[in-house]
Amino acid sequence: MEQAKAFLEESLDLDALLGDVDTLGLSRPTGFKAWSIETILRHLHFWNQMALWALEDTAQLQETLVPVMEGLTSGGSLTEVEAQIVLAEGDALVSDWRATYQQLAQAYSQADPAQRCPWVGPSMSARSCITARQMETWAHGQAIYDELGRVRANTDRLHNIIILGINTFGWTFKVRGEAAPEQMPYVELTAPSGTLWTFGDEKSASTIKGAAEEFAQVVTQTRHVEDTQLCYEGEDAKRWLYNAQCFAGGPNPPPAPGSRFVRTD
């Protein structure tokens, strides 16, 4: 699957960025909920492993989910639960993350895109599962780029994340207990290559236009829409962009304006 290759390339780029971070630097807090770089890598590694089991070992997946759900139900945070399961730290954690993302990419590259993979909620197709892993790697990786003061050079593999953002238009409203607008706004985005990507009906009463990178940042909640140059018209477009959420779970508010940015100090 092309999506497996995109996930691998996303992980390799983040891996290359981490070449500048020593073990001590992994403890640096980021702008994402004050998670450290190490916490982010543990989170990515844990769910990459879960995605691998979703494809190859569903019994192990279900067994591991038991303490996860018990920990969350008893009031523990997701990062606390993950730290109780993934014990590796520092260089050992980076090494485990590296080995697992390579295994995951290889396994999904040979999988049937339509294979159903069990998950925390409803099952997903293998294509959707590995796309979600690319999205998570890209989104959480943004916090590391920001903390290290590096501007990411995006590529058109971003298209997979854009599609995920488009497909979850209705979810943004549903997860908040609201009825989604009958028609999605017309979306016109400029890809990193300069190609124009369009979605929806040009005659829609609401429109969104701008850089694909910034749209991806908004739907993954790595930036508030006010911190981008996206242009939008219509109340439906505004409601979407101010609450966009392309990932599962409960309703999650976007970051406050000005709270997430590339550090320059």
N, C-alpha and C positions, 0 to 999 in steps of 0.2 A: 504493500500500500504506500502511496505517495505520502500519506500522513505519518507513517512510521519513519520515513526518511526525514521529514520535516522535524519530527520530535527529536531524532538523533542530532540533527544539525543545531537545533535550539540548545540541546544539552551540551554539545561540543563547544558552542560559543560561550556558554556560561562557565564551562570547565576552563576554557582559555583565560577568561577574566579572573578566575580564582587563582591563576598562577601568580598573581601579584599579592596574594593574601597569605600571610604566614599563620601558624596555628593560633597565635595570640590575637591576630586580627579577626579570627572567626567569631570572637566574642563581641565584636562591635555591634551595638544596636542599630537597627535600620529605621527608616521612616514608616515601615509597615507594622503598626501596633507595637513598636519597640522590639520586635523579634530580632534576635541576633542573626548574623549570617549563618552561624551554625544551626540555629533553630530552623531557619528556612531550608537548609540543606537536609536536615533530619526529616522535615515535613515532606519534601520532595522525594527523598529516598523511600520513606515509609509507604507513600501512596503509589510510587513506581513499583515497589515490591507487591503491593496489593493488586495492582493492575496486571502484573505478570501472573499472579496466582489466579486472577479472574479468568485468564485465558487458559492456563495449564493445570491448575490445582485448586478447584473450587472448594474442596473440603478444607484445605489449609486456609483459604480466604475466610470461610465461614467461622472456622475455629478462632482465627485471629480477631475477627470482628466482635466476638463475645466480650473480651476484656475492654475493647474500645468503647462499646456501647455502655457497658457497666460503669466504666470510669466517667463517661460523660453524664450518665443518668445520676450518678452520685455527686455531681457538682464539679468534677474535675474539668480543667480546660483541655482543649485538643492538644496543645503542645505538651502539657503534663502527661497526658495519656501516651502520646507518641514517645516521650522520653523514657517512660517505664517499659516500653517494648523494644525500642531501638537504643541499645546501651552504648554503642560506639560513640566516641567523641573525637574531635580534632582531626588529625590526619587519617585515622582509621575510618571515621565517618565519611570523609571525602572519598577515600578509596572504595568503601562499600557503595556509596552513591554512584560512583563512576562505573563500577562493575555492573550494577543493577540496571542503569539506564542503557548500557550497551546490550545487555541480555534482553531487555524489554523491547528495544528497537528491532533486534534481530527476530525475536519471536513474532512480533506483530507484522513485520515485513513479509512473513510467510503465511499469515493467518487469512482465513476467509473473512473479508470485510463485513459480511453479514452475520458472522457467528455471534450468538448472544453471550454476553459476559455479565455475570451477576455482580451487583454492587451494593452499596449501603442502602440505596433506594431502589427504584426500578432497574431492571437489567438494561444494558446498553449494547449496541452493536460494537464489534471490535473496532470499526472505523471511528465511531464516536468516542470510545474509550481512549484510544491513543491520541485523538485530537484533543481530548480534555487534558491529557498529560502534557501535550505541547503547550496548551494554553496556560496551565499551571506553571510550567517551567518558565515561560515567557513572562507571565505576570509577577510571580515571586522573584524572578531574576531581576525585574525592574528595580526592586528595592535595593538589590545589591549593586547594580549599576549606579543608582542614585547615591548610595552611601560612599562609594569609591570615587565619585565625581566623574564618572565616565558616561559619555553619550553613546548609546547603542546605535550601531549601523544596521537598520532593519533590511530585510529582503522580502521578496514577494511570497515567501512561505507564510507571511502574515495573513494571507488570504484565508487559511484554515480557521484562524481565530476570528476574522471578520465574519465568516459564514456562521460560526458559533454565536457571535453577537447578534447577527440578523435573526437566526433561528430562535433565539430566546427573547425576542421582542415581547411575545405574549407572557412568557414566564416572569418577566420583570414586574408585571402587574398582578399576575396570579399569586405569586409568592407573598404579595402584600394584601391579598384579599380584595383586589380591585378588578373590575372588568376591563379587559384590554380594549383599546379603540378598535373599531371595526376594520379600519384600514391602516396598515403600517405606513409611516412616512416614507417618502421617496428618499433614497440614500445614494449619494454620489461621492465616491472617495477616490483620491489619487494615491495609487500604490507607490511603494518606494522606487519602483522602476519607472514611474511616470504614467503607467497604464491607468486608464479610468475604469473603476469598478462601479457598477450601478445595480441597485436592488429596488424592487417595488415599482409602483406605477408613477410615471412622471406627472400625472394629473392629480396626484394626491394633494390634499389641502395642506399637508405638512411636509417639510423637506429638511434634510441634513446634508451638508456639504463640507468637505475639508480633506485633511490628510488621513489616510487609512491608519497610520500609526496612532494618531490622536483618538480616533474612534475606538480603536482596540484598547487604548489606555482607559477610556471612559467605561466601556462595557466590562472590563476586568477590574474596574475600580482602583487603578493605580494612579489615576489623576481625576480631579474634579473637572467637570466640563468647563467651568470658568477659568481654569488654568490652561485651556487649549484655545486654538483659533478656529474651532469648528463653528460653522455658521448654520443656524437653524431658524426655521419659520414655522409657526403654528403651535398651538397648545399641546398637541399630542407629541410632537417632537421634543418639546421642552420637558414634558412629564417623563418621557422615556430617558432622555439624557441625564436628567437630575436623579434618576433612580436605577439606571441600567445595571443589570446583574446577569452575567452570562454563566454563572456557576450555581451548583445546587446548594441545598441547605436552606436555612430560614432567611427572612429578609435581612439584608445587610446594607446599612447606610453607606454611601460613598464617602471618601475622605473629605474633610473640610477643605474649602478653597485655600490654596496656598500652603497646605500641610505636607505635600509630597513633591519633591523637586530634586534636581541634581545638585549635590553639595559642591560648593566652589571654594570652601575654606581649606 
